[in-house]
Amino acid sequence: MRRLLDLLLTTDPVQRVRLAHAGLAMLMLAAGVVAMHYFVAAGAAPRRPVAWWTAFSLGGMLVFFALIRSGWSARLAEPSMTVAQIVYALTCGAAAYALLGPAHGGVFPLVMVVLMFAMFAATPRQMIGVSAYAVVLYGAVMLTMAMARPQVYPPAIEAGHFLMIATMVPAATVLAARVTRMRERLRLRRDELATALERIRELATHDELTGLVNRRHMRELIAQEHQRCVRSGQTFCLARLDVDGYDALGGAQAPEAAALLLRGVAQEAVRHVRGADLVAHWDGGHFVLMLPDTRAALARGVVERMVQRLAAADLAPGARQAGVTLSGGLAEHRAGESVDQTLERAGAALAEARAEGGNRLRLA
């Protein structure tokens, strides 16, 4: 069944919606065909003209479906051909009105169904055009039939029918405009909700001050990398980095200067690591760097370059005068070791680097 639907409606989601709408319109017209042939059986409508009407109506809708299914309609301003299908269905309804004779009132439900379909598929501007076409078309058919066959289409009754059409169709246009406004409000609220959820996700996983991955999310990512390495037999490295001179520049005593410094460190760190590496703001002037699928020999070169470039960078006003540099401790994860143990070894190496005066990297 699924293969048949894919063959009929394609696997492209946009095309599937267009073809589903065209298929629904065809089913609605098919229901009208069944009703027409019932009136033929009841003796209210001529058999041959109704047979021609059936071929014309269903054949036209099949052409619309084929034009959309083949992709030909994609070159049009309206690839779904919604307005064209609505106009065609209304035209078929008007022809049925002229054929049904004493049962011509049976066309009004079909007209209502077409207008309901139009309300959900057409824009307000399109609905105005469709409504004007329907009123003029059905008014012309009613006038013509009242003049040609007044015994079957009494002028007084046809005037009443025209009043119904002239009232019903504009009302559908007003409702269509309200439905469109409701859809637009729902779309705006959906977009606002998606933006809010994205913002919440960002705040939950990233540090608001530096824009880097935050400590909690970094722990999750390190745990995932640890599990991957357990399965693959590969390894990774963790580096703990401290900003030398963070307290001297301001730290907790001068939050604005400290914020500028941390943002500068974050920007430079991201600029000088590899695309697969991850930097996180741990706390205060402390950062953690994860280098996936990397041995210590290669990781050491990456972190040393970062230390050197951060020492040369102008990270914040007064940073150079305060002697702001970067110290680092690097540890390669060992088989059977926990993530916390690797971080502890990197922390011990960092303490060694700071004890030696900072602005250097030590390997655990």
C-alpha positions, 0 to 999 in steps of 0.5 A: 500500500505504501509503495502504491501511495509513493508511486501515486503521490511521490515521496516529496513532501511538498508534492504529496500535499499538492497531489493529496489536495488534487486527489481530494478535489477529484473525489468530491467531483466523483461524488457529484458524478454519482449524484448526477447518474442517480438523477439520470436513473430517476429520469430527471436528467438526460443520459447522453449529455450527463455521460459527456459531462462525466467524461469532461469533469473527471477527465479535467481533474485527471489532467490537473493531477497529471500536470502536478504529478509530472512536475509540469505545474512547478513552473507556474506561479501557483504549482498546486493549481488550486484556483484553476481546480476550483474554477474548473469544479465551479464550471462543472457545477454550473453545467450540471445545473443546466443539465439537471432540469427539475433536480437542478437544486441538487447542485447547491451542495456541490457548490458549497463543498467546492467553496469549503475546499476553497476556504482552506486552500485559497488566499483571501485575494484568490477567494474574492476572484473565485467568488466573483466568478461563481456569482457571475457564472451561476447568475448567467446560467440561471438567467439563461435557463429561466429564459430558455426553459421557464417551465422547468426553471421558473424565473421567480425561483431562479431569482431566489436561487441567485440570491442564495448564491450571491449571499452564500459565496461572499460569506464563504470569502469572509470566512476564508479570510478569517481562516487565513488570519487564524492560520497566520496567527498559528504559524506565528505562534509556532515560529515563536515557540520554535524560537523559544525552544531553540533559545532554551536549548541554547541556554541549557547547553551553552555558557551565556557569558562566553557562548562556549559549551557549558560545564554540564553539557561538556560532561555529557559530550565527554561521556559520549566520547568516552563510550565511543572510545570504549567501543572503538578502542580509540582514545581522546585527550582532555586539557584543563586551561587556566587564564593566568592573571585573571584575578589580577585583571579583575576577576570577581572584583571587576566583573565587566573586565573579567567578562571581556577577558573571558569572551576574548579567551573564548573567541581566540580559543575557538579560532585556534582549535581544530574543527572537531575539538570542543572548548567549554567554559568550566568556571571563573577563568578555567576552561576545558578542551576535548580533542576527540580521537587524538593521541597526546603527541598531536594534542600537545602541539594543538594546545601549545599553539593555543597557549602561544597565540593567546599570550600574543593576543590582545584579549581585553583592555589592560590584559597585557599589562596584567600579564594575562596568559594561559596555562594548560595541563593535558592528559590522554585518556587511558583504557579502564580510566574514568573521565573524572580520573583523566580530568584529575590528571589534567588538573594536576598537570595544570597545577604543575604548569602554574607552579612553574610560572604559567604561560606553558603546557604540561603533559600528565 
